[in-house]
Structures are given as C-alpha cells and as structure tokens.
Amino acid sequence: MTREPVLIRVDGTRSTGWEGLVRCLSLAYALQRRRRPCHFLAQLEPAAPLAAAIRRNGDEWIEAGSSAGHADDLEDLTQEIRRIRPAAVIIDSPQVGPDYLAEVVALGPLVMAVDTQAAFRFPTQLVFNPTLNHTVADYEVCPGTQVLCGRRYPLVRPEIRRVRPIRAQEPPEPIRVLVGFGDDPHNLTARIVQLLLEETGLPHLDILARPWHPLLPQWQELAQVSDGRVTVNTELAEVAGRVSRSHFAICDGNIWALELACVGVPTILLVQDRNHLPTAQRLEEEGAGICLGWHEQIADDAILQAVKTLAEDPLERRAMARCGRNLIDGRGPDRIVTALEVMLHPSRQIGQYDWSEAA
C-alpha cells in the first residue's frame, strides 16, 4: 500500500460493545481497496482474538491507554496523529463530544465522525450515520461538512453481499431460521432458541455469533443438546453460507438487520438498544421486516405468532425479501470511501496542514 494511511479511533470491549469495531473493520476493508492502510487505536476486550481480526486484513492495532472521549485519550490520539501522519482520522464512539472532535480537527487531518445520535453540532469535515435512524436534516454541522446517512450508506460486509445474487430466489425447504443479535447484552439468543426448540417443530436453527462473545459456550451447549437442530456459526465464511440458505431471521435492528435486508432475508426484529429502534421501525415500514418492539415488552406468544406467519407463508417471505433488496443495495462502503477520497482530493486541500513543516 502506497498511499497515506487512515487512523481509526474505536473501542471494542464488553462495556462498550463490539458494534462500532465491526463496522470500522468493514470500513478498513473498503479503504484497503483504495490502497490506504489503516491503524486502529483501540481498547480491545478480549484482546487476542480482536487484534487477530484487525491484523488478518493487514491493518495495525495500537493499544489505547484509556477509553475514547477521555482527556488522556485525546492526548494519546494526538501523539499517534503526529507519529503516523494520517490523511484522515475516523472516530467511532458515542462518548466523544464536539470539543474533543474540534481538537482533532485542529491537528490537520480530515476527520470523519461515525454517529447515530445527532446530539450536537459537528465540527468535522464528514459525518457518517450507519443506521436508518436519522436524516441529513437532523444534523447540525459546520459550513462545508458533508453528512452521509440514509439507505444508500449502510455497511454491508463483502462476504455477505456476495450472497445477494444467490438469494435472488428463495432456497428450497425445509425451513431454516437464523438467530443473530450481535452484541446481545440481554442474551436474547438463548431465549429465542429455547422457545423455538420447545414450542415449534422448526428443523434448523442457525445461531450467528461473534467468536469472542462471552456467552458463546452457552450457545454451543444449546446446540449440543438439540439433536442436530441447532448450529452455532462464528466464522464469516460459514455465516455467509447459512445466510444463503435461510428463509427468515430473528435479530436486532443493528448491522445484521441491514445486511440481511440487503441480501433478501425477511427479519423479525426484537430491539435491545434504543438507537436501533428507528432502524427496526423503518425496516417494517418498508416491508422488509416485522418489528415487535422493545425486547422486555415482547411476550413469547407474539414471537411465536410472527415465526408462524413467516414459516407458513412463502408469498409473504418473498414480498419481504424484495422490499429489503430494494431498500439496501449493499454499496454503502464504496460510497463512503469515495466520499472520503473526494474530500481528500488535492483540489480541496487549500490551507491543509503540511506535515513536512512539523518534521
């Protein structure tokens, strides 16, 4: 790789969750296609498997001394910017505020903030929202700032998007159901799998799990006592294979819901994060999913009824699949990187900080 690098500030721990790290890995993969190496300044927990996931694609991991948004973290980020001299800095954390972002902008590189809340005025050159919970009009920004949000920008991993042509037609029966809740802080995976095993005759339940998730052993134990009805899938290649053969999914309104909509898998949505609720509701409005609402308020009977509706009605599944594919085309990563490259083009760099002067 011969072009100036990109520095990514994101945390992936049990307290912050891993959603931000997963989407930054997708961004890094897209940036590599433009020959831009990426450096992750991040707190990771567990460190070993997450660092391996970063380095697998040729990126570098720098261990952060404190959580994102802390005063000490800003000092560490400043030091790394002066050392690496990146063309751009991507910051993905709900803990950072406008003062933190303004300090990073003042250091010289182009700054992109990944945000889902639109809670303050952004001083960065780019703002990116990976969900469907806000429009451009919801953001207050400085003059010249570009906002990337809406259905054209969800991050769909390339391994999942490759399934899209295969899913142009629904796979043959018997019915296969995906169960995937991402970070899953309330262990809905176990609740849903146990409910479906006890109350339905569905022959195949495929759990989609992060390989570093602390509840993974419990889900694997469920699979062992299910007489072959349940599988646990952690590697992205096998996950993509399960997606290609699935008939519908039960998930949260997170990155999984958008990826499944892209390839045409109908979804039943149980929300565990308030930031995901607007996305789940949008998918239902567009006809790509069934939003049951906040997880604590959903009765088992409502879940079973939604499962019965999709399991017994192939026409409904096909209609939902078409709506999802029409809503999300999976080109989000390419559009984001193109926007970043346009902002970095030499014709736009009048007055940009010259790193050679700091040498």
N, C-alpha and C positions, 0 to 999 in steps of 0.2 A: 504494500500500500504506500502510495507516494504523496498523498495529499495531507493537508493539515488535519490533525485529529479532532475529535469531539470528546468533551469531558461530560460525563453523566453523573449527576448527584442524586442518588436514590437509596433508600434503605429497604432491606428485606428481612424482617425479624418477626418473631411471634407476636410482639406487641403492635407493630405497625402493619402486619400482613405482608403478603408477597405479591399482591396485585400490581403495584407500581413497578416492582422489579421485573415481572413477567412482560409488561408492556414495553419497558425500556430495553429488554433483550430483543423484542421484535423490532424496535427502532434501530438498535445497533446492527441487526442483521441487514436491514434495508440500507443503512449507511455504508455498510461494507461493500454493497453492490456499486456504490459510487467511489470506492477506494478510499474511504475515510475510516481509519482505525478509531476505536473507542476505548476510553479509560473510564472505569466505574469507580467513583469514590463512594463507598457504601459500607454501612454496617450490615453484616450478614449473620443470620442465625437460622439453622446450623451453618457454620462457615464452610466446611469442606465440600458438601455437595453443591452449594450455591456458587462457590468460587469455581468449581469444576464446570458448572453450566455456563459461566461467563467466559472462561478460558477456552471452552470447547470450540467456540467460533473465532478464536484468535484475538479476543479482547483482553484487556488488562484490568485487574482488580487492585484497588488501593484501599486499605482498611481505614475507615473513618474513625476518628477518635471520639466523636460524640454524635448524637442524633441530629438529623437535619433541622435547621432553624435555630439551633443553639448558637450563642455568641462564639464559643470555641470552634464550632463547626464552620462558621464564616471565616475564621482565621485560617483553618486548615484548607478550606476551599480556595481562599486567596493564594495561599502558598502553592497549591497544586496548579492553579491557573498560571502563575508566574513561572513555574517549572516546566509544565507541559506546553504552554503557549497554544491553547486550542483555538481553532477557528470559531467554535461555538460551545456553549455550555447549556445542557439540558437539565432542568431541575424538576424533579417529580416528588413532591412531598406536600401534604396538606398543612404541615407545621410551619412553613416559611411564610413571611409576610411581605408587604411592599417595601419596607426598609431594607430587609435582607436582599431582596431582588435588586433594589436600586444600587446597593453597594456592589453587587456582582456586575451589573451593567456598567458601572463607572470604571471597572477594571479593563474594559476594552472589547472583549469578545462579544459576539452576538449571543443573546440569551433567549432561550425558549422555556417558558413555564408550562408544565403539564398540570392542568387544574380542572376540577369538576364542580367547584362551588361558586365561582364568580362572586367572591365575598368582598373584594376591594379593587382599587384602581391599579392596573398593572403597568409598571414602568418598562417591561421587557419588550423586545422587538417582535417576538412571536408568543402567542398563547395558543395552546392546543388542548382541546377537551376530547378525550377518547370515548365518551359516553354520548347518550342522546338526551341528556337532562337539561341542556341549555341551548340557546340560540346566540347568534352574534350580538343581537340587541341587548342581551342580558349582561354583556361585559362592558365595563368602563376601562378604557385604555388610554395611553398617551398617544399624541399625534405620531402617525407613522407605524403604529403597531398593527400587525396582522393577526386576526383570530381565525383559527382553524377548528371548526366544530360542525356537528351535524352528521347526516347519514353517509356522507362521502369520505369520512375520516376515521371510522373505527379501525382498530388494529386487528388484522386477521393474519395469523401466522402462516407462512408459505406452505407448511406441511398440511395445514387444514384447508387452505384454499385449493390445493391440488385435488381435493376430494370433490370440488364443486361439479366438474363435468360428470363424474361417476354418479352423483346424486341427482342428475337431471331426471332420472326415473327412480321411483321408489324401489328399494330392494324387495325380493320375494319374502313371504312369510316363512317361518313363524316370527312373531313379533319380538323385536329386540328393543329394550329400553335403556337409554343412557341415564346415569345418575352422576351429576358433577356439580359441586358447589364451590369450587375454587378454594379459598382460604377456609371456608366453612367453620366459623368460630363457634357455632352452636351445635355442631355435629348433626346437621340435618341428613347427612348421608346415611348414617346408621338408622335414623328414624324411618326414612323413606324405604330403605332396603328391607328392614324388618317388617314394615307394614305390607309391602308388596309380596314378600315371601309368605306371609301368614294369610293375607286376605285375597290374593289373586292367584291365578294359575299361569301367570306370565312365565315362559320358559327360560328367557335370557335377560339378565340384568347386568349391565356393564358399568362398573364404577370407574369414573375418571378422577384420578388423584394426583396431587403433586408428590413427587418421590421423596421430598423432605418433610412431608406433613406429619406432625406428631401422632395423629390418630390413624396413620396407615396400618400399623399392626392390628388394630381393632377391626378395620375393614377387611383385612386379609383373613382374619379369623372368621368373619361372617361368610366369606367366600368358601372357606374350608368346610363349613358345616351346612352348606346349601345344596349338597348333592349335585354340584355342577351347574346350578342355575345362575350363580354369581361369579363374575370375574373382576379382578382389580387391575387396572391398566395405568401405568405411570410413565412409560417411555412414549415420546411424542409420535413415533412411528406406529406403535400399536394402538395408540389413541386414535390416530387418523384412520386406521383400519376399522376400528369399532364405529367411528362416526359414519363411515361409508356404508355400513350395513345396518344402521339403526333406523327405527321407524319414528320414534319421538324421544324427547329427553325431558328430564326433570332437573331444573337448575336454578341458579340465582340470576339476577339481572345484571351480571358482570360481563367480563370479556368473553366467557363461554357462551352466553346467550347471543351475543352479536356474531360470534364465529359460526354458531350453529344456524343462525338465520341466514348467513351468507351462503352456506352450502345447501340449505333447504331442509333442515331438520326441525319439525314443529317442537315447540317447547311449552312445558308447564312451569311457571315461574313462581318461586317462593323467595321472598326478599328478606335478606338478613342485614343489609346496610341501607340506611335511608337515602344515600346518594344513588343507589341502584334502582330505587322505586320508580322515578320518572322514566328510566330506560325500559323497565319491565312494562309499564303502562303504555309507552309508545309502541312497543312490540305488539301488545294486544290491540291497540287502536289500528295498527297497520295490518292486522290479521295474521301475524306470524307466530303468535303465542297466546297462551291463556294465563293471565296474571291473577294469582289467587291472593296476593297482598302480603302483608307483614306476617312473618312466619309464626309468631306467637299467637296470632288470631285465627290461624287456619286449622280447622278441625280435620281429623283423619277422613271423615266421610266426604268432605269437599275434595280432598286429594284423590280418593278412590273414584269419585264420580268423574273427575277430569281424566283420569287414567282410562276409565271405561269408555268415555266418549272417543278418545283418540285410538284406543286399541280396536274398537269395533266399527269405526267409520273411516275407511280408506279415502273416501272422497274429501272428507274434512282435512285429513292429513295432507293430501296433495294440494288442496287450496292454500293451506297454511305454508307449505313448502314454497309455493310460487310467490306468495306475498313476501316471505323472508328473503328470497333470492332477488326479488325486485327492489327491496329496501336497501340491502347491503351488497355491494358488488365485490368487496374484498381488496380494492385498490388503495385503501387508506394509507398504508405505509409508503407506497410510491409517491402519493400526493404530498404527504408530509415532508419527505426528503426533498422532493422537487421544490417545495416552498422554501425550505431551508437553504437549498443551493441558490435559489433566486435571490434571497436576501444576502447571501454571501458573495454574489457576483461582484467582480471588481468595479463595475459601473455604479454600484450602490455604496461603495466603501469610502466615499469622500469624508475625510475627517476621522476615519477609524484609527484607533490606536496602533502605532507602529512598534512592534515588539523589538525591532532592532535597536531602537533608542534606549531600551531597558537593559540591553546586553552589557 
